[in-house]
Amino acid sequence: MKIITILLTVFALNSCGSTKSKTNMKEVSDENKTEKLSGKYVITSFNSTEDLPENMHLDFDNENNKVSGFSGCNTFFGNYTIEGNTINFKGLASTKKYCSKVENDIESKMLKAINQTNNFKIKNNSITLLNNKTTLLNAIKATDAKIAQETIKIEYRAHTRGYLNKIVLENKTVSVQESFNVEPTVKPCSDEEWNAIMKLVSEYNLKNLNTLEAPSKAFQYDGAAITNLTVYKNGETYQTPPFDNGKPNQEIASIVEMILKIAKSSKEKN
């Protein structure tokens, strides 16, 4: 009986150790996972340099391990190798266009930063090039950079004679006013929330807003709050015809859903 007990104990310990080992291996594997470095990234900062020339960027061809880009005056090109989060740039060369002193200075700093890079981080379509733990350069995926440069204000307004729900999204904040007689509360949006709503709005053809027919029209006889969605973008105003509160045309349902979700999230932060 003692022998059987000892054998069962040994088996249990081995099984536990095996499970723990597999768990540790999975954790290490998850830590080493990285998003694919590919496509065009617009440079937002490097070596604390401000007032960067327009369209400075890196373009990664991950199929052929080639890199190219614009460094402020000239274009450059070369090769790179990646192993995990380690990256090495090789054979960088550039065109020889005449540049001003300021352009030359910025270009030299940027190319120096790239040549000094030995590892990188990539998350949410943003990349950071580093020399060991020192940040050298930051860049954002070109599609996201375009969204970030746009001026967008979003307003969702539902009202009756005695009811108001006004939600305004602007400059990474959400303003919520729930009555005509109270001041709106303003809270910061999380990066995740802001990026999500900006992506939805930027991908939608706003010129269609004023053509969207309401799927129900209870607002016409006080059966629902009269609601409009208005988007102000780069000096232009786009607005839907009235619709029932919470029941938009299917084309903008995901946008309205995200607006209401952000508003609810801001109230839960109180």
Number of C-alpha atoms within 10 A of each C-alpha: 5 7 8 9 10 11 11 12 12 12 12 12 12 12 12 12 12 12 12 12 12 12 12 12 12 12 11 11 10 10 9 10 10 12 12 10 19 16 13 19 25 24 26 18 18 20 15 8 12 10 8 16 15 12 15 21 21 25 19 20 16 15 7 10 14 16 21 19 20 22 25 21 21 17 18 17 19 15 17 17 13 15 8 10 14 15 16 16 19 15 9 15 13 16 11 10 9 10 13 9 9 12 17 16 12 21 22 13 17 23 16 13 18 20 15 16 22 17 20 23 16 17 11 11 17 19 20 20 24 21 16 13 10 12 18 22 22 20 22 24 21 20 13 18 17 12 16 14 9 12 12 20 17 22 19 20 20 22 20 14 9 8 13 19 18 20 24 20 25 17 11 15 16 24 20 24 18 16 14 14 8 8 11 17 14 17 18 15 20 15 9 9 16 20 16 14 19 20 15 14 18 15 9 13 8 20 11 12 19 14 11 17 16 16 12 14 18 15 17 13 9 12 12 19 25 23 24 20 22 20 21 16 16 11 7 9 14 15 20 22 16 21 25 23 22 14 17 25 18 13 13 18 13 14 20 21 14 16 23 14 12 23 21 12 16 20 12 8 7 7
